[in-house]
């Protein structure tokens, strides 16, 4: 235990850190300035900084929102957080997908939930689509909360050696820039086609909708392919609930020039990403801010709240901010500490004004 | 992770009214305050009440909306969702399928 003038907090990797008030306040100011400078959004004002300090510096183990300000929770990886291995932060509990869904509804107080393939990606669902439709039908008969199908677009699976298209990273190393761009464009078309195949079928089986998780993990072409896939789902299933969540605060420009609706998507930040998500047909958008393990919780949370608040200021859609391991200010750890998670959760609701998590 | 977020900021799903508010966010693109006001009005409670387990436990059972504990003889799953459709004035995809399968 350190002196009473110091606060027990966390590093970005989850380890314990002691800071005095001046250090914590400086990290909050630096974090918000970093996000504002990167994304072109406003920094947190003095009242918001004081509020954030109050949340982070609380001596309590658990911090929560004021009563009446609770929000909706949505989920990624579905039942894999019970049945999966540690790659999905799963507990390795042998259980059916129906049991996983019911436990989340009736024990873990989930507002929504989803069905997920073990690989949690669009591409491997195709060969087992009938199995997924069967389970969707069965589980929908038993569950009361909204129940999605969830998967990552994960366009990296379409590149060599796993997929049919040339790998842009390899091609660029050989200075074949145009060829790398063409392979990414072909992959994006294929991804959109696969999204249409999978998402419309699980909707026909009774899904309330689809959760596109970790969108743009393979960069700007992944984002464009996903947006076109969302368009196709919306056109065929106008009443589907569509949640589109991102992989990072900034769309990586691996292609560099690919466009959606006349807009180059490389380098877009959350307040710009949400505009395209709405155009494509999403109902709810999931902004992301990645955690820097070398910085404190105060720095990371201030930075994340600034990105997301900037998005909330312009968004017409409800926002469900991504708040898993290593995003939304939460430390990058397989077992993120309760004290850190509850502080991040509270700050996103009370300062960033999100509609859900 | 699920527990930490529920404790800090969650509405509690069918323990309270989180599932109903979620449906309005997704079905009508309502933001959280608008969705809460809409659901509260339909349930005959205040928006503040929507995360109150004590209040909503009775309301959900009375209106057949599904409750979190195992109460024999009360609607759950597809039956509860059909009651939720009527309450919120929306159509739920799997309920439409169920009616089609049953030829009702």
Interface residues (C-beta under 8 A of the other chain):
Chain A: X62 X63 X64 X65 X67 X68 X69 X70 X71 X72 X73 X74 X75 X81 X89 X104 X105 X106 X108 X109 X110 X111 X112 X137 X140 X141 X142 X143 X144 X145 X146 X147 X203 X205 X206 X207 X208 X209 X239 X240 X241 X242 X243 X283 X284 X316 X317 X318 X323 X324 X325 X336 X338 X341 X342 X343 X345 X346 X348 X349 X354 X355 X356 X357
Chain B: X1 X2 X3 X4 X5 X6 X7 X8 X9 X10 X11 X12 X13 X14 X15 X18 X19 X21 X22 X23 X25 X26 X27 X29 X30 X31 X32 X35 X47 X48 X50 X51 X65 X66 X68 X69 X76 X77 X78 X80 X81 X84 X91 X92 X93 X94 X97 X98
